[in-house]
Amino acid sequence: MRIAQVSPLFESVPPKLYGGTERIVSYLTEELVKEGHEVTLFATGDSKTKARLVAPWCCALRLQEDCKDELVHHFKMLEMVMREAANFDIIHYHIDYIHYPLSKRMNIPNVTTLHGRLDMKDLIPLYEEFRQMPVVSISDSQRSPLPENNWVATVYHGLPKNLYTFSEKEGQYLAFLGRISPEKRVDRAIEVAIKANIPLKIAAKIDKTDSEYFQQKIKPMLEHPLIEFIGEIGENEKSAFLGNAIALLFLIDWPEPFGLVMIESMACGTPVIAWKNGSVPEVIDAGSSGFIVESMDQAVEAVNNIDTISRSLVRKTFENRFSTERMAKDYIKVYDFLIQEKVANNINSFVSNY
């Protein structure tokens, strides 16, 4: 199958540091190549892939301080995709809705994985206009704000089975990994660690938009002796960081579309203590891969009972549910369905016009 993968340009594929969407694009692309498909990846020039790389820009936009208009580079990429569109059996977009006016007018099968939150009222009129565009959700809960979309599947994220090292031995600290922002609730993680009297290590990125929140709300909390702020870490550091933890604290306060860090932790055998919100009940098997909580008291209790969770069972759950092999197979089913649907529609259109 000839497949185009169209990635955001904010990060390289895979990203050097933080970047969930670009990492999933990378894992999917490499697995599709491994399975023998002819894949073209539209991404930044500093991306690393075994697919054919088409680069509209040299490097990750997030790392370019002089980049003032990120849309410019994405529109250039769309033109490059359109020039080659006839060479593909299907085009898989990961750039939200910006291609819709073009894709709507083309006869090439396409699909868009929506990687972000959808609970924004501005999206309602957009999807009323583009309701026919086929989209994939990364959890069933992600669909709830826009149930009338043309949802063709839910495909959970996957990671390579050999990406992280399984650690059977319980660690010495609690872990927070991700991004410092109000909805990620690192403040909850800090409070739980202090109440449980267990050290907490925080490996997190701070976006410019969240710097004031960090300075005013979070930085004063870091003065407690149990709390250690590490900062943003790279992919090669995650295995040790997560594998040496007692548990990952994922005490979010927003409708998380998926939560990649949860399956990263599971891949290391480290159980997850997660707030019941968004995709959490779909990703975490309560009692097997972690605990789902709805209050701070429940979170502290979960920390105290974390030794009842088998780390080998956590790892097994990851392997069974969240591998790249499973993810790629799910997407191939989506591609086959949309290609056959397009063929059928073209035949029906020809017959009706004959």
C-alpha positions as semicolon CSV with decimal commas, in nm:
position;residue;x (nm);y (nm);z (nm)
1;M;0,000;0,000;0,000
2;R;0,127;0,351;-0,084
3;I;0,070;0,562;0,227
4;A;0,143;0,927;0,303
5;Q;0,188;1,033;0,664
6;V;0,153;1,409;0,717
7;S;0,298;1,527;1,046
8;P;0,290;1,860;1,230
9;L;0,610;2,060;1,189
10;F;0,636;2,180;1,548
11;E;0,870;1,892;1,630
12;S;1,086;1,653;1,432
13;V;0,970;1,296;1,379
14;P;1,050;1,157;1,628
15;P;1,087;1,466;1,851
16;K;1,414;1,538;2,026
17;L;1,232;1,609;2,353
18;Y;0,860;1,662;2,419
19;G;0,613;1,590;2,141
20;G;0,344;1,326;2,168
21;T;0,186;1,353;1,823
22;E;0,517;1,345;1,637
23;R;0,628;1,040;1,834
24;I;0,314;0,849;1,739
25;V;0,362;0,949;1,375
26;S;0,715;0,812;1,397
27;Y;0,619;0,481;1,556
28;L;0,335;0,429;1,307
29;T;0,549;0,522;1,007
30;E;0,834;0,290;1,102
31;E;0,599;0,000;1,174
32;L;0,424;0,045;0,838
33;V;0,762;0,043;0,661
34;K;0,861;-0,268;0,858
35;E;0,543;-0,440;0,738
36;G;0,635;-0,373;0,376
37;H;0,426;-0,069;0,287
38;E;0,556;0,215;0,071
39;V;0,543;0,514;0,305
40;T;0,617;0,881;0,242
41;L;0,655;1,100;0,550
42;F;0,594;1,473;0,525
43;A;0,782;1,622;0,820
44;T;1,073;1,847;0,915
45;G;1,414;1,788;0,760
46;D;1,572;1,686;1,090
47;S;1,336;1,387;1,114
48;K;1,476;1,033;1,118
49;T;1,285;0,766;0,927
50;K;1,317;0,462;0,704
51;A;1,032;0,599;0,497
52;R;1,080;0,844;0,212
53;L;1,108;1,187;0,376
54;V;0,965;1,501;0,216
55;A;1,061;1,809;0,418
56;P;0,894;2,150;0,371
57;W;1,122;2,298;0,636
58;C;1,464;2,216;0,777
59;C;1,390;2,160;1,146
60;A;1,143;2,160;1,432
61;L;0,955;2,492;1,447
62;R;0,938;2,486;1,828
63;L;1,314;2,515;1,841
64;Q;1,325;2,809;1,597
65;E;1,310;3,130;1,799
66;D;1,282;3,341;1,484
67;C;0,975;3,153;1,356
68;K;0,683;3,393;1,390
69;D;0,420;3,223;1,173
70;E;0,407;2,846;1,197
71;L;0,112;2,822;0,957
72;V;0,329;2,938;0,669
73;H;0,532;2,618;0,675
74;H;0,224;2,400;0,714
75;F;0,060;2,559;0,410
76;K;0,373;2,498;0,209
77;M;0,362;2,135;0,321
78;L;0,001;2,104;0,206
79;E;0,100;2,223;-0,141
80;M;0,374;1,959;-0,148
81;V;0,126;1,691;-0,041
82;M;-0,124;1,798;-0,308
83;R;0,141;1,783;-0,582
84;E;0,207;1,417;-0,499
85;A;-0,144;1,314;-0,394
86;A;-0,211;1,099;-0,700
87;N;0,086;0,878;-0,606
88;F;-0,078;0,759;-0,283
89;D;-0,348;0,506;-0,207
90;I;-0,433;0,701;0,108
91;I;-0,316;1,015;0,286
92;H;-0,309;1,006;0,666
93;Y;-0,311;1,351;0,824
94;H;-0,206;1,438;1,180
95;I;-0,243;1,817;1,142
96;D;-0,602;1,867;1,256
97;Y;-0,837;2,042;1,014
98;I;-0,619;2,275;0,806
99;H;-0,624;2,045;0,502
100;Y;-1,003;1,996;0,494
101;P;-1,091;2,247;0,218
102;L;-0,834;2,081;-0,010
103;S;-0,904;1,718;0,081
104;K;-1,278;1,771;0,045
105;R;-1,226;1,847;-0,325
106;M;-0,992;1,559;-0,402
107;N;-1,069;1,203;-0,502
108;I;-0,783;1,052;-0,298
109;P;-0,885;0,862;0,017
110;N;-0,775;1,044;0,330
111;V;-0,816;1,020;0,705
112;T;-0,728;1,248;0,994
113;T;-0,630;1,135;1,340
114;L;-0,740;1,400;1,588
115;H;-0,474;1,408;1,858
116;G;-0,600;1,693;2,074
117;R;-0,894;1,799;2,285
118;L;-1,220;1,871;2,104
119;D;-1,424;2,042;2,376
120;M;-1,402;2,388;2,215
121;K;-1,716;2,556;2,082
122;D;-1,529;2,698;1,783
123;L;-1,500;2,346;1,643
124;I;-1,877;2,292;1,626
125;P;-1,946;2,505;1,315
126;L;-1,626;2,380;1,154
127;Y;-1,733;2,017;1,176
128;E;-2,085;2,102;1,068
129;E;-1,926;2,227;0,746
130;F;-1,682;1,936;0,711
131;R;-1,887;1,656;0,863
132;Q;-1,805;1,417;0,578
133;M;-1,431;1,423;0,653
134;P;-1,328;1,081;0,792
135;V;-1,164;1,110;1,131
136;V;-1,006;0,875;1,385
137;S;-1,028;0,926;1,761
138;I;-0,753;0,819;1,999
139;S;-1,009;0,731;2,268
140;D;-1,385;0,695;2,273
141;S;-1,413;0,971;2,531
142;Q;-1,243;1,215;2,293
143;R;-1,549;1,196;2,067
144;S;-1,804;1,321;2,320
145;P;-1,796;1,696;2,227
146;L;-1,847;1,616;1,856
147;P;-2,047;1,292;1,839
148;E;-2,182;1,363;1,489
149;N;-1,838;1,363;1,326
150;N;-1,761;1,103;1,062
151;W;-1,579;0,879;1,311
152;V;-1,444;0,573;1,131
153;A;-1,254;0,418;1,423
154;T;-1,090;0,464;1,760
155;V;-0,724;0,365;1,746
156;Y;-0,533;0,369;2,072
157;H;-0,170;0,476;2,061
158;G;0,105;0,216;2,062
159;L;0,476;0,199;2,148
160;P;0,750;-0,036;2,024
161;K;0,778;-0,326;2,267
162;N;1,155;-0,282;2,291
163;L;1,146;0,095;2,345
164;Y;1,149;0,081;2,725
165;T;1,314;-0,161;2,964
166;F;1,090;-0,353;3,200
167;S;1,188;-0,299;3,562
168;E;1,057;-0,567;3,798
169;K;1,200;-0,400;4,107
170;E;0,989;-0,128;4,269
171;G;1,153;0,213;4,273
172;Q;1,216;0,468;4,544
173;Y;1,009;0,766;4,433
174;L;0,686;0,877;4,268
175;A;0,711;1,023;3,917
176;F;0,545;1,303;3,724
177;L;0,628;1,322;3,353
178;G;0,490;1,558;3,093
179;R;0,415;1,927;3,086
180;I;0,366;2,192;3,355
181;S;0,021;2,342;3,301
182;P;-0,294;2,395;3,510
183;E;-0,479;2,099;3,354
184;K;-0,192;1,853;3,412
185;R;-0,214;1,921;3,789
186;V;0,142;1,871;3,901
187;D;0,027;2,051;4,216
188;R;-0,194;1,752;4,297
189;A;0,104;1,521;4,247
190;I;0,313;1,730;4,486
191;E;0,041;1,730;4,752
192;V;-0,010;1,353;4,725
193;A;0,362;1,284;4,756
194;I;0,390;1,503;5,065
195;K;0,085;1,342;5,227
196;A;0,220;0,995;5,151
197;N;0,569;1,101;5,269
198;I;0,732;0,967;4,954
199;P;0,975;1,160;4,728
200;L;0,842;1,293;4,398
201;K;1,056;1,356;4,090
202;I;0,912;1,591;3,828
203;A;1,038;1,567;3,470
204;A;0,843;1,826;3,280
205;K;0,848;2,078;2,999
206;I;0,739;2,438;3,064
207;D;0,584;2,616;2,765
208;K;0,614;2,993;2,744
209;T;0,237;3,022;2,787
210;D;0,263;2,839;3,121
211;S;0,571;3,015;3,260
212;E;0,369;3,254;3,475
213;Y;0,165;2,966;3,618
214;F;0,488;2,782;3,697
215;Q;0,649;3,083;3,866
216;Q;0,346;3,177;4,077
217;K;0,185;2,842;4,159
218;I;0,433;2,557;4,119
219;K;0,780;2,696;4,191
220;P;0,703;2,773;4,559
221;M;0,585;2,413;4,603
222;L;0,921;2,282;4,483
223;E;1,092;2,403;4,800
224;H;0,965;2,101;4,996
225;P;1,250;1,853;5,061
226;L;1,052;1,562;4,916
227;I;1,011;1,733;4,578
228;E;1,275;1,733;4,302
229;F;1,226;1,922;3,974
230;I;1,436;1,775;3,694
231;G;1,299;1,965;3,394
232;E;1,237;1,836;3,043
233;I;1,397;1,501;2,960
234;G;1,468;1,325;2,632
235;E;1,346;0,990;2,505
236;N;1,662;0,808;2,611
237;E;1,612;0,917;2,972
238;K;1,251;0,807;3,014
239;S;1,313;0,435;3,062
240;A;1,527;0,488;3,371
241;F;1,311;0,771;3,503
242;L;0,986;0,573;3,481
243;G;1,132;0,229;3,547
244;N;1,287;0,338;3,877
245;A;0,961;0,491;4,003
246;I;0,714;0,340;4,247
247;A;0,427;0,476;4,039
248;L;0,343;0,746;3,788
249;L;0,106;1,017;3,914
250;F;-0,134;1,125;3,639
251;L;-0,382;1,337;3,833
252;I;-0,518;1,540;3,543
253;D;-0,797;1,797;3,554
254;W;-0,910;1,795;3,191
255;P;-1,061;1,555;2,934
256;E;-0,731;1,397;2,830
257;P;-0,769;1,258;2,474
258;F;-0,526;0,971;2,542
259;G;-0,231;1,030;2,775
260;L;0,076;0,874;2,614
261;V;0,276;0,891;2,935
262;M;0,044;0,632;3,090
263;I;0,147;0,361;2,844
264;E;0,510;0,471;2,862
265;S;0,497;0,400;3,234
266;M;0,319;0,070;3,177
267;A;0,588;-0,034;2,929
268;C;0,840;-0,004;3,216
269;G;0,617;-0,209;3,445
270;T;0,543;0,099;3,657
271;P;0,177;0,125;3,764
272;V;-0,020;0,444;3,709
273;I;-0,232;0,634;3,960
274;A;-0,467;0,840;3,743
275;W;-0,756;1,077;3,800
276;K;-1,084;0,960;3,646
277;N;-1,104;1,198;3,354
278;G;-1,105;1,174;2,976
279;S;-0,945;0,859;2,840
280;V;-0,819;0,730;3,176
281;P;-1,084;0,455;3,224
282;E;-1,009;0,328;2,873
283;V;-0,632;0,313;2,916
284;I;-0,592;0,199;3,277
285;D;-0,721;-0,143;3,382
286;A;-0,799;-0,071;3,745
287;G;-0,620;-0,317;3,973
288;S;-0,405;-0,453;3,689
289;S;-0,209;-0,160;3,548
290;G;-0,283;0,093;3,821
291;F;-0,554;0,272;4,015
292;I;-0,820;0,520;3,903
293;V;-0,902;0,782;4,166
294;E;-1,150;1,066;4,210
295;S;-1,015;1,243;4,519
296;M;-0,688;1,331;4,688
297;D;-0,759;1,086;4,970
298;Q;-0,810;0,808;4,717
299;A;-0,484;0,903;4,547
300;V;-0,291;0,881;4,875
301;E;-0,457;0,547;4,951
302;A;-0,358;0,423;4,605
303;V;0,006;0,518;4,672
304;N;-0,006;0,325;5,000
305;N;-0,150;0,019;4,821
306;I;0,067;0,032;4,511
307;D;0,260;-0,282;4,612
308;T;-0,058;-0,484;4,544
309;I;-0,007;-0,420;4,172
310;S;0,215;-0,672;3,991
311;R;0,471;-0,491;3,779
312;S;0,495;-0,791;3,546
313;L;0,117;-0,773;3,494
314;V;0,146;-0,401;3,417
315;R;0,402;-0,481;3,147
316;K;0,190;-0,766;3,010
317;T;-0,111;-0,534;2,986
318;F;0,100;-0,290;2,785
319;E;0,220;-0,561;2,547
320;N;-0,133;-0,691;2,490
321;R;-0,303;-0,356;2,435
322;F;-0,058;-0,081;2,341
323;S;0,208;-0,207;2,098
324;T;0,295;-0,045;1,765
325;E;0,208;-0,372;1,592
326;R;-0,149;-0,350;1,717
327;M;-0,172;0,021;1,634
328;A;-0,048;-0,031;1,277
329;K;-0,289;-0,320;1,219
330;D;-0,579;-0,106;1,338
331;Y;-0,480;0,174;1,099
332;I;-0,441;-0,067;0,806
333;K;-0,802;-0,173;0,867
334;V;-0,902;0,194;0,854
335;Y;-0,707;0,249;0,531
336;D;-0,857;-0,060;0,366
337;F;-1,208;0,046;0,462
338;L;-1,169;0,401;0,327
339;I;-1,004;0,286;0,004
340;Q;-1,281;0,036;-0,062
341;E;-1,542;0,296;0,027
342;K;-1,388;0,539;-0,224
343;V;-1,386;0,270;-0,493
344;A;-1,751;0,190;-0,426
345;N;-1,849;0,558;-0,434
346;N;-1,665;0,610;-0,762
347;I;-1,841;0,309;-0,917
348;N;-2,180;0,432;-0,798
349;S;-2,108;0,779;-0,931
350;F;-2,005;0,637;-1,270
351;V;-2,315;0,418;-1,293
352;S;-2,550;0,701;-1,198
353;N;-2,393;0,930;-1,461
354;Y;-2,380;0,666;-1,734
